[in-house]
Amino acid sequence: MAKEKPDEKAAGEAEKKEPVRARPKQRPPSMIEPYRPSAVWRDFDRVFESFRRDFEDILWPSRSVLDRAYSIVPIFREEWPNVDLEDRGTDFCLTVEVPGFKKEDIEIEVEDQAVEIRASTERKREEKTKEYLRRERAERSFHRRVDLPEEIVADKVEAKLDDGVLELVLPKKTPKVRKKITIK
């Protein structure tokens, strides 16, 4: 046998002294990664939430679904007027937006702690020619009850309608005293 050269001997020993690093195990590309329990619950929640949303749309359709489905049928559209109630100390000021309604179309009923407003209007249009007869009818109505936080004097309620805004002044029966407090 041939003798090893000193350089070859030193190189062989250096190789033996270096620590062996563990290589990560590589999975074959066809192997499926195991499913973690947290991922199972997350996916289950996602599927259940999707099912719940779809089921609710069937039972209680949202306004956007109804608007798309019944956009050509005006009877299914129910609109509520915007209402503001302001406490002015001795009275309340109730403002109701009622565009398109005349004062003859509006009914107001006042109780000790509530106000009911009803309005109804109807439009009819007819067009006759030799070839056809066209009739259109439209009706709008609403009913709104506003509960008040304090009793009012029903006999002294004032109402006015100006540019589609109904304003009611509702005097309080026994106004509560308010005091301003200064900060020290």
C-alpha positions, 0 to 999 in steps of 0.5 A: 500500500502506498503511504498517504501524503501529509496533505491528504491526511490533514484534509481527511482529518478536517473532514472528520472533525466538522460537525455534521449538519442535519438536513431537513427532510424533504417530502416527495411532491406527491405527499399531502401535508397533514391538516392542522386542527385549527385549520379544520375549525377555521374552515368549518366556521367559514362554511357555516357562516356562508350557510347562515348568510344564505339561509337568512337571505331566504327567510329575511331578504335584505332591502337590496335583494328586495329592491332588485327583485321588486324594482318595478313594483312600487307597492313593495317600497315602504319609505319612512320619513326622516324625523328629528326631535329636539328638546328646547327646554320648555317644549319639543320641536318635532321636524318631519320630512314629508316631500310631495305631501300637501297639508290636506294629505296629513293627519296628526294625532297627539297624546300625552306622551306620543305623536302619530302622523299619517299621510296619504297621497294619490296621483292619477294620470290619464292620456287618451288618443285614437290609438290607445288609452293610458292610465297611471295611478300611484299612491304613497302613504306612511304612518309614524308614531313618535314616543316622547320622553315627557308629557306634553300639553296636547291642546297647545300643539302647533303645526306648520308645513313649509317646503315639504318639512312639517314642524310641530311645536309640542309644549311640555306639561311640566318642564324640567329645570336645567342648571348650567354648572361651571367647572372649577 
